[in-house]
Amino acid sequence: QERERERGRERERASFSKMSASKDDNHDQLSPILRAELLEVVRTRPDFVRRLLDEEEQRVGTPINVPSEPAENPKCSAKRKDLSASYREGHGETPVDQLDKALDAIVEEHQDARQECEHKSFAAAPFLCVLQSTGYGKTRAILRLAETKKKKVVYFLMKNLNGSWQVPQVITSFLNSLRESSADEYLMERKWIKFLNAVKQSVEQGKFDDSKALYNAQVTEEGAFGDFYHGLSKFWEKEETPRKKPIRSALKKEEKSRTPNQQIQASGQGSDSESSRPSKRVKFSYSNSTNITQESLVVCFDEVSALSDGELLALRRAAKYLGILAIFADTATSICKIMRPNDHSSHEKGGTLGRFVAPIFSLNTTDLTWSDDDYDNYENLFCAGRPRWQSHINMCKQNDSNTSDDSIESLISLATTLLTRDVGDDLERNEQDLLRVSNDKVTNHVLPHMIAVFSCRFSLGPRSKISQLLVKHSLATVVGVSEDRSVICSAYPSEPLLAEVSARYTKQEQNLTLVIKHVKAALHSSNKILDPPRGDIGEMCAAALLGYAMDDIRQRKEHTYMSMSVELKELLQLFSYGADNITNNLTSSLINNWNVNFTHFVRPAWTPTQHDLKVMWNRRMAYYVPAGCKGLDLLIAVQHNQSKEYGTLRVQVKNYTNKISNYERQIFFQKLLPSQCPPKLDDESFSVGLLLSVNGIHECCQLLHGPDHTPYQQEESQHPLKNPVLQLATSFPRQAASPLAWLSNELGQICSQNTCQKIDIDWFGDLGIQRKIQNCKQEKSQ
């Protein structure tokens, strides 16, 4: 520690030596980095600076003028333009209401715990955690809470935001001072107490009449940081660091000399193994702490992952001691750092988790402006999902020279940067270990953005080892957190903008090749980086083949957007159906007027109905049908280009090692009928049943009609069709002439480790269709 301090002194002396060597007193000519270093030292260590200046003046023989801080810190002048837009509350219980209710729960549980305890020394943690991917409105919700609710809220940004707010200078100075003591957590704790005391005094002596006045002092009408932070620095400089640690750990004599980290390590806290988990937590005595009430100050720390583990733990203890309600906001990457697995913070003796320690991640802010009635409005389409997309469009519209197409392209460019940026060099050591592939010849590490480009369209399951990384780096959405906070589930909900970005990215063959190679490596790796349920891999590969087939058609037709409709006939022909099967006679006239349009697949939690088809069409999404819908795997909406009525493309995927026989094919066809699987359709609605085999099948194309779905005969052509159903059976197109040949082979290899053996005929007996199987056998023998 002494050597580190000496190195710091040498760096400071070097900085002042450079300054004193300048013969010109105009210090604005100093480099910005050197100037910032000088200002930092002047502000945080005035006594040391005065002593150094005396030494330098004696050495050079002339007085030295130290540069002063400018009247307005340029870092604080950055603005958030989206704050000027009107705030939309969201659906149901708004995020602001969620935060307010959670803070009330903290106060209630804190007071109940105090009444239950015989003494005041208990470890109730007065904080809550808000975690979600970027763009869902975490910061806006917290600022809205500060502006509209009764609780007084102070907001601190802990990490610079690209193109937006920068960390206030007072926070930068405090963090630099804090990190000088990184080896001593007790000293960091005292420094946090000093800083938070200064925050409380700044609020109390600022004479803010209400919470809105305090908010206005922090954020200006233009969206920049206000004068509150400049005034806070004065209180912080006047405040004295406590000489003794006011928070004492309730430990035995031989344990008191250990630091908090040593205490945790000695007790086994934080170990992954069940056997090493401690029976008791390390306790701290808060007998002199301030009580938590409804009038307690709320302090929010945004981008809290910028703090180290020791800094964060010291902050938690200091906030408890001073009676401050803390809000920690960040992405999912920091949840286990903020709240350790099995860290029972609600009771002293390690009871069940308290209400307030459950993280808030379900923010009802999606689809605030999207309308399902405006099909051709791509600005409306690409704003579906998180509110950040609409905020960016609104900012683009503030420039009168921007057209609607300019705003859309600007939004696509933003989303492309966020989704496809390579973060390999920015990964921490433990994150790199998660992504390491030991048995793959293509790559040593799986890159998160390659997985994200695929997953945002075709999904790879909510639970994986890299869920946190996808949330942190690649726009995945948190959909679940286990009770012990050791497992985070993430997914990509329906966001047409991300599907458009992904489709544009994979238009280049080399990008598509890399994406498929990384997905394959992640699925086949020995450490199971991605481990979706067994039955989902075949469905996922079939969905990807259909999606990339749509991209191929759009690219050849030079569509402006990769979200435009194509003819159903063109899609079916790509799967190597012979022209005689598709274009012959009535079949041709039946499908010629039908279009298909989808860019991504989602898995709804409900059984789809006919009413879903319009939403699916307008949003360019298709369904993985939920479990329980037997006989159907994928559901795609189709539309008649004249009557605008909706039909269905129903897909059943079979990943068998053997080639599917004719009578087995008929059984699967029977289960694909609209009368056998959802959604139920009107009498005149059109449906296509596609039986897609990964490895092989006896290809077939047949037309059924009528309530009983009987085969259509040519002599019936003068009668109108009722309940027309076109049934097609084919396999992944692996012929060399097919534009999908390479992709089919790669996806087939991904499925190869999850194939099923030849089906047992008795398996169908439970479905009540044994008689139909016998009929098929008789027809085959005849």
N, C-alpha and C positions, 0 to 999 in steps of 0.2 A: 504493500500500500504506500509506503514511504517513497519507493522508487517511482511509482506512478505519479505521486504528487510532485516529485522533483522534475519529472519529464514535463508535467504541465507547467511548472514554473519556467522551465527552459523555453517552452514554446511561447509563453507570454513575454519573456524577456526578448526573444527573437522578434516578436511582432513590434514591440516598442523600439527595438533597435532599427528596424526598417523605417519606422515612422520618424525617428530622430535623424536618420541619415538624409531625409528629404530637406533640402535647403529652402524649399518653397513652403510657406505657411498655409497655402491653400490645400487643405487635406481632401478636397473633393476630387483631386487627381489620383488619390489612392485607389487601388483596385477595390471593387465591391466586396470581395471576399475578405480582404484585409481590413477594410473599413468596418465590416460587420463584426469581425473578431475583436477589434478595438472597442467598439461600442459595447459588446457583450462583457468584456473584462471591466470596462469603466462602470457599467451598471451593477454588476454583481459583486465586485471586489474593490470598493473604493479605497480602503486603507492600503491594500497591496499596491494599487495603482499610484497612490500618492507617494509611497516609499520608492517605487520604481522611477517615478518622474524625478524625484529629488536626486537619485543616483545618476540618471541620464543627464540632467541639467548640469550637475557638477562635472560630468565627463566631457560634455560638448561645450559647456560654457555659455550656452544660450537657453532662454526659456522655451519650453515646448507647449504648444497649444494642442489640447486634446479635442478631437472632433466631438461635437454634441449631436444628440439624436434629433433628426428633423422633426418639424412640427407635426407632420402627418407621416406615419409609417407606411411606406409604399406597399408592404406586404398586407396591411390591413385595408388597403383601398380596393382590393379585388372584390367583385360583387357577384352575388347569385341572382342572375336575371330572372330565374323562374319564381323567385319570391314575390315579384310584382304581379304575377298572374293570380287570379282568384283561386282560393283553395277549395277543392271539392272534398266533401267529407267522407265519401265512400259508401259502401253498402252495409246495411245492418248496423252492428256495433262498430263505430268508427275507431280508428287507431287512437285518436285523442281520448275517446271514452275508455278504451282499453287501458291506456296509460294511467288515466285518472283513477280508475277503479283499482288497478294494481297498487298504486301508491296508497290508496285508502286501506287496502288489505294489509300492507306493510304496517301501517300505524295501528290497526286493530290487533294484528297478531303480536306486534311488539308490546302493546299494552297488556294483552292477555298473558303473555309470557312473563312480564314483570309481576303481575298479580299472582301467578302460579309459583314463581320462584320464592324461596324463603329469603334470599339475599339478592342484591342487584347485580351480581356477577354472573351474567349469562351471555350467550353468544348469538343473539338474534341479529341477523344481518340485514340492515336497512337499505337494500338495494334491489333493483330489478334489471334485467338484461333484455334488450331489444335486438334481435338478430334477424337479418334477412339479406338477400342479395341486393346489389346496387339497383337503384331506380324505383324501389317500392315506396318511397316516401317516409323513411324512418326519421330523417332530420326534419322534414316539413311537419310531421306529426308532433315531434318534441317542441318545435318552435311554436306551433299552433297551441299546444298545451300551455306554453309560457305566456302566450298572448291572450288566451280566452278564459282560462280557468283561474281559480282563486289562489292556487299555490304559486309562490314566487319561485321562479326557475332561473338558474344561471347556466348558460351554455358555454362549453369549452370544446374547441376543435383541437384534436391532438395530432393530426397529420394533415399535410397540405393536400388539397383537392385539385386535380389537374383542370386548369382553365376556370377555376372558381375560387372559393375562399382559401386563404393561406392562414397558417397558425398565427395567432396574435403574438406580438413580441413578448408580452409578459409571460406567456406559456413557454415560449422558446427559452427565455432566460431562466425560468424556474426549472425546466427539464434539464438544462445544462448544469445548473447547480445541483439538482437531484442526482445526476449521473456521476458527479464527482464523488458521491458517497455510495456507489453501487455495491461496494464490498461490505457495507455496514447497513443492514436492513433496519436496525434500531435508529440509526441516524436518519435514514430516509423517512422513517415513520415520523420523526420529530419535524423534519422539513415539510412533510405533507400537512402536519398539524399547523405549522406556521402559515402555510399557504392558504389552507381552508379557513383558518381564523381570519386572515386578511380578506377573504371573500365574504365572510359573514359581516365583518365590520364595514366593508365597502357597501353592502346592501343596507345595513342598519343606518349608517351615517349618510347614505345617499338621499335619504328622505323620499323614497319612492312611495307614492300614495297607494299604489296597487300593483298587481302583477303586470298589467299592461304597460305601466310607466317604466318598470324595470326592463321589460322586453324592448321597449322603444330605445332605451339607453344602450342596449346591446346590438340591435339591428336597426339600421336606418331605413327610411322609405325606399331608398335606391337599392337596398339589398346588400349593403356593406356593413362591416363591423363598426359599432358606435364608440362613443367616448368612454363607455364603462370600463373597457379593458385598459385604457390609458390611465384612468383613475385608480384602477386596481393595483397597478404597478407601484404607485406611491404608498398605498397601504401595506403592500408586501415588503417594501424596503424598510418601512418603519417597524414592522412586526419583528419580534425577537424569536429566535428558535429556542424552544424549551431546552433547558440544560439537562434535565433528566427525562428519561422515557416515562411518560405518564401512564402508558398501558403496560401493565405487568402481567407476565404469563403465570398462570396458576400451576407451577411445576415444583418438583422436589429440588432440594438445594443443589444436587449434582447436575441437574438439568438446566439450571438457570443461566449457566454460562454459554449455552448453545444459542446460535442464531435461529430464527424461525425456520429457515430451510433445513438446518441441521436437526431441529426437533422433528420436523415432518419426516425426514429421511430415517431418523432413528426409530420412529414409530411405525415405519412402513407405509405411510400415507402416500398415495399416488402410484403404488405398484399395480401392475396389471393382474397379478395372480390373486385369486381369492384368498389363499392361505396367508398372504402377507398383509392383508388389510388389517388395520389396527382395530382393537375393540373400543378404544377411546380416542377422541380427537385431541389435538393440542389446544388447550384452552387459554384464554387471556382474560384477565380481570378487568371488568369495566365498571367497577364500583363507583368511580368518579365521573362516569360518562353522562352526557346530557340526554334527557329523556326525549323520545320521539313523539311529536304531536302533529295535529293537522296543520299547525302553523310552521312546522319545521321547513327549513330551506331545502329546495331540491336543486341538486347540481348534476348536470348531464355531462358525461365525457364521451364525445363522439369520436369514432375511429380509435377505440381504446386499445386495439391490438398494437398500437405504437408503443405501449408500455411493456416493459419486461415483466416476468413473473414476480420478481421481488418488488418492483415498483407498484404493481397492481395489488399485491397482498398488503403492502404498507398503506396504500390508499384506502383499502377496505377497512383496515383497523382504525385509521385516523377518522374516517367518516363515521364509523360506529361511535367512537369516543366523543366526537363533537355533535352527535345527534343530527347528522345531515343525511337526507334521503338521496341516494345516488342512483343515477340511470347510466348504464353502460350500453352504448350502441355500437354495433359493428356487424361484420358478416359472421358466418358460422365458424370461421376458422378460429375464433377466440373463445368460443363458448366453454370449452373444457379448461381454458386458462382462467376465465372469469369465475367459473364454478366447477371445481374439481369433481370428478366422478365420486359418488358416495360422500360428498361434502354436505352433511346434514346441518344446514345453517339455521334451521328454525328453532331448535331446542338445544339446551346445553348438553344433554346426555344422548345425543345422536338418535333422535326419534325419526318419524317419517318426515318427508320433505314438506316444508311449509308452502302455503299457497303462492307466496310472492317470489319464491326462488324458481318457479317454473318460467322458462324464458318465453317472451312474447315474440312469435314469428308469423302468426297468421294475421296479416294486415289486409283488411278488406278494401284494397285500393285498386284492384284490377278492373279493366274494362269500364272506366268511369265515363268515357266519351264515346266508346264504340257503339255503333248502331248496326243491327243485323238486317236492316232494310235497304242499305245502300251498297249494293254489290259492286258497282263499277267505280266507286270512290276509293282509290288506293291510299289516299291520305287517311281516310277513316279506317281502312283495313289495317294499316301498319301501326296505328295507334292503339290497337287492341293489346291488352296485356298490362304491363306495369305503367304507372303514370308518367314515368320519365320520357317516354316516347312523345306523348302529347305536349309535354313541357318544351321539348326541343322544337317541335313544329311551331309552337306559339312564339318562341324566340326567333325562329327564322322569319316568321311573318312580320316581325317588327321592322325588318328591312324591306322597304317598299319595292325595291328592285327585284326581290326574290319572287319567282312564280311558284305555283303549287308543285310543279315538277322539281324545281330547285330545292324546295323544302324537303321533298321526299328523298331526293338523292343525298342531301345532307344528313338526313336521319339514317339512311342505309349505310352511309360512310361511318357514322358514329357507332352503329351497332356492329359493323364489320370489325372496327378497331377493338371493341370490347369483347367480341366473341372469338376472334381468330388470332389475337396477339399471342406471340410465343413468349411464355413466361419461364422457359427452362432455366435461364440464367438467374432469375429472381427467386427460385425455389429455395427454401431452407433445407438443411441437411435431412431432417426427418421427413420432409415432403418428398425429397428425392428418393429416399429409401422406399417410400410407399409406391413409387412409380417404377422401381427397378424391375426389369424383366430378365430372368436368369436363363430361360430356355428358348429364346427366340433369336433367329438369325438376322432379322430385319433391323431391330433396334435394341439398344440397351435400356432405354427408358421410354415409357409411354408419356406422350405430351398431353396435358389436360385439354388444350384447345382442339386437338384432333378428335378426342372423345366427345367434346362438346359439339363440334360441327355435326357429328353423326347423331348424338343423343337428342339434340333439340328438335330433330325431325322424327326419329324412329324409336327413341327411348331405349334405355338399357337397364331398367329396373331402378327403384328408389334407393336400395341399399347397396352400397359398395364402399370399398376402402378409401376411395378418393372423392366421396360426396362433398366433404368440406372444401377440397381444392376446386371442385367445379363451381361451388358457390362463391368462393373467394376470387377466382380468376376468370370464370367463364359463364357468368350470368345464370347459373342454375338456381333454382328456388328451393328454400327449405320447406319441407312438407311434414317433418316430424322430428322430434327429439325424444330419446328414451328417458325414462324417469331418472336414471342415474347419470344422464348426460354423457354417456360413453359412446352412444351411437347417434349419428345425425343422418336423416334420410333426406335426399334431395331429388328433384325431378325437373323436367322442363314442361310446364303447362303450355297450353295453346297460345303461342305468340307468332302470328303470321310473319312479323318482321324478321325474327330469327330464322324462320324457315326460308324466307327469301334470301337472306344473307348466306345461309348455308348452301342453298342451291346455286347461287352465283359463285361461291368459292369453289365448289366441286365441278363447275363447268370446265375448268381446266383439268385435263386428264391427270397431270402429275399430282395435283392436289387430291383428287379422288383416290388415286392409288395410295397416297400416304395415309389418308383417313382410314381406308379399309385395312391397310396393313397394321395400323396402330390399334384399331378395334379388335382385329384378329389376335394380335399379341396380348392385349389386355384380357380377352376372354380365355385364351389358351395358356396363360401364364400359370406356373406352378403355385404362385402365391395368390391366385384368384383376385386380381385387381378388380375385375368386373365379374360378378357371379349372379346373373339373373336366374329366376326359376327355370327349371329344366324345359318346360313346355314353351317358354317365351322366346327361346332363341330361334326356332323355326319360324314363328310368326314375325319376329323382328327382321329376319333375313328376307322373308317374302315381302314385308312392307317396304324394306329398302329397295328391293328389286323393282317393285311397282313405282316407287317414288322416283328413282333414277331413270326409269323408262319414261316417265312424264317429263323429266328434265331434258332427256334426249330429244323428244318431240318438240318441245318448246324451243330448244336451241337451234334445231334445224329449221324451224319456222321463223327464227329471229324475233321472238316475242320481246316486247319492251320489258316486261316483268316476268319472272319465273313463277308467277301466281295466276297466269291466264289459262283459260280453259282450252282443252283439246278435244278432238273427236274421239268418242268411245271406240269407234272402229279402228282408229290408228293405234290406240293402246293395245287392243286385243291382237292386232296383227303383229305387233312386236314380239309376242310370245309364240312365234313360229307357227301360228295357225295358217293352214293352207288357204289360198284365196278362194278355193271352192267352198270351203266351210263357212267363210265369213261373208263373202259377196254374192253367194248364190241365191237367186230367186227372192223369196219373201224375207229371208234372213237379212239380206242387204237393205231392203227398204225399212225393215224394222229398226235397225240400229243406226242407220245413216243420220237420223235427226237427233241423236242423243249425244250429249257432251259429258265430259268428266273433268273435274277440277279439284285437286287436293295437293298439298305440299308437305303435310306432316300428319302424324298419327298421335292420338291421345287415348288414354284408357279411362273412360267414364266410370263412375261408381254406381250408375243406374242402368237398367235395361233400356236400350234405345227404342224409341217409338217413331212413328211416321213424322211427328212434329220435329224431331231432331234433324231431319234431312235438310230443311231450309237453313238452319243454323250451320250445319256442316258445310253446305255449299257456299254460303256467303263468307264463311271464315276459312275456307280452303283446308278443312281438316277432315280426316277419316278416323275411324274408331278401331282400336283393339276392343273387341266386345268383352264384357266382364265375365268372370268365372260363373258357370251355371248356364250359359247360353250354348247348349250342346249343338254340335254340328256347324258352328259358325265361328270363325276366327277374326276376320277383318270385315268391316262394313264401310262402303264408300257410296256417297250420294252421286247420282247422275241426274241430268236435267234435259228435258226436251227443248230444243232451241226455238220452237214456235209457241207451243202451248205453255211453256215454263213449268210444267208439272214435274214432279220429282219421282225418280225410281231408285233402285238400289243395285249395286254391284256387291254381291256376297261372296266372300273368299274363304275357302277352307284349305288349310295348309297341312300337308302330310309329309313327315320327315322319316320315311321308312327306308331301310337298307335294301329291301326287295322292291321289285316293280309291282305296282298295284294292278290287280287283275280286273277283268271286266265286271264280274259280279260284285266285287268290292267297290268298284267305281260307282255302280248303280246304287249301292247302299249309301254312299256318301252324297250322291246326287239327291237322294230322297231326303236326307237331312238338311240340304241346302234350300229346299223349297220354302217360299214365303209363309206357307201354312205351318211349317215345322219349326221355324226359328224367327226371332224378332228381327226387324219390326214387322208387324202386320200391315198389309197394304190394302188400298181400295181395289175394287174389282178390275178397274181399267189400268191400274199401275203396272209398270214394266219392271222386270227384274232379270238380272244376269247372275247365274250361279257359276263361279269359277272354282274348280277343283285343281289346286296347284301343288304338284308333287316336287319335292326337292330332287329326287333321284330318277324316277321313272314311272310312267303310267301309259296305258293304252289310250291314246288321244281320241277325243270324241267331241262332236258338236251336234246338239239336238235342240229342237224347239218344242216346247210344251204349251198347252193352253187349256182353258176351261177350269171349272172349280175343282176337278179331279186331277188336273195337270196331266192330261193324256197327250201322247205324241201327236204333233200336227201333221196332217196328211195334205198332199198337194191339191187333192180334189176339194178341200175345204177352203180354198183361197178366196171364194166369193163371199164368205161369211166373215164378219168382223171378229177380231181376236179379243178374247176376254182373259184376263190374268195371264198375259204372255210371259213366258219364262224361257230364256235362252240359257242352256247349260253347256259348259265347256270344260274339258279336262285336258290338261297339259302339264308339262314339267318345266323346270328352269331351262331356258333356251341356251344350250351349250354348243350349238353348231357354230363352226368357225365363221360362217357368213352373218351371224346375228350380231348386231351392235351391242348386245348385252352378254356376249359369250364370256369375255374375261370376268365381268362382274358376277355372272352366274357361277363360274367356277370358284371364285374367291368366297362368295357367300355360301356355296355348297360345302367348302372346306370348313368354314366356321360352324356349319351345322353338323359336320361329320362326327363330332364327339358327343352328339346328343341324339343320334338316330335311334329309332325303335326297331325291334325285330318284327318279323312277319306277324300280322295280327291273328289272333285266335278267333275262330268262327263263333265260339261260345260267348265271346265278349258282347256280341250283338243281341244275345237272347234277353239280356236285362233291359233292352230298349224297346221291347214289344214289337220288333219287326222281324222275328225269326221266320214268319211265313213268307215275307217278301224275299228273304234270302233263298228259301227253298224254291220259290218261283224262278229266281234268277238261275239257280242250278239246273232246273228243268229246261229253261230256255237254252242254256248253254249246251246241254246234252242233245237237244233237238237240232 
